[in-house]
Amino acid sequence: MRSPFLELQREPLENPQGEEVEGSFSCQERGCNSTVSNARYLEEVQILTWECAEGHINRIEGFHIG
């Protein structure tokens, strides 16, 4: 998976790989119906990110795992 920080233009983080999260994550790209079962949670910047089978990078900013 590509680093979402390249797109965000932010300083490198202490743990850029984040924590693996299991679930059901649908692609946010219009017309793409791909769903994957793993995502990465980057706690330092509160971003959940995943890549679908078609290669679309998806993310949710301001995400909290409670």
C-alpha positions as CSV (number, residue, x, y, z in Angstrom):
1,M,0.0,0.0,0.0
2,R,1.3,3.5,-0.8
3,S,1.9,5.9,2.0
4,P,-1.1,8.3,2.5
5,F,1.4,10.9,3.7
6,L,2.8,11.4,0.2
7,E,-0.6,12.7,-0.8
8,L,-1.1,14.7,2.4
9,Q,2.3,16.4,2.3
10,R,2.9,16.0,6.0
11,E,5.9,15.3,8.1
12,P,6.8,11.6,8.5
13,L,5.3,10.0,11.5
14,E,6.8,7.9,14.3
15,N,4.8,4.8,13.1
16,P,4.0,5.5,9.5
17,Q,2.7,1.9,9.0
18,G,0.0,2.4,11.5
19,E,-2.1,-0.4,13.1
20,E,-3.9,-3.0,11.0
21,V,-7.6,-3.0,11.4
22,E,-10.0,-5.7,10.3
23,G,-13.5,-5.1,9.0
24,S,-15.4,-4.4,5.8
25,F,-14.2,-1.3,4.0
26,S,-15.9,-0.2,0.8
27,C,-14.2,1.9,-1.9
28,Q,-15.2,5.5,-1.8
29,E,-14.5,6.0,-5.6
30,R,-17.7,6.5,-7.6
31,G,-18.7,3.4,-9.5
32,C,-16.2,1.1,-7.7
33,N,-17.9,-1.6,-5.8
34,S,-14.7,-3.1,-4.3
35,T,-14.6,-4.1,-0.7
36,V,-11.6,-5.1,1.3
37,S,-11.2,-6.6,4.8
38,N,-8.1,-4.8,6.1
39,A,-7.3,-1.1,6.6
40,R,-4.5,0.9,8.5
41,Y,-5.2,3.2,11.3
42,L,-2.7,6.0,11.8
43,E,-3.4,7.1,15.3
44,E,-1.1,10.1,15.4
45,V,-3.1,11.9,12.7
46,Q,-6.4,10.0,13.2
47,I,-6.7,8.6,9.7
48,L,-8.1,5.3,8.6
49,T,-6.8,4.3,5.1
50,W,-7.2,1.4,2.8
51,E,-6.6,0.5,-0.9
52,C,-9.2,-1.3,-2.9
53,A,-8.5,-4.1,-5.4
54,E,-8.7,-1.5,-8.2
55,G,-5.9,0.5,-6.6
56,H,-8.0,3.4,-5.3
57,I,-6.6,4.9,-2.1
58,N,-9.4,5.6,0.5
59,R,-9.2,7.4,3.8
60,I,-11.4,8.7,6.6
61,E,-9.9,11.7,8.4
62,G,-10.7,12.4,12.0
63,F,-11.3,8.7,12.7
64,H,-11.2,7.5,16.3
65,I,-11.0,3.9,17.6
66,G,-12.6,3.8,21.0
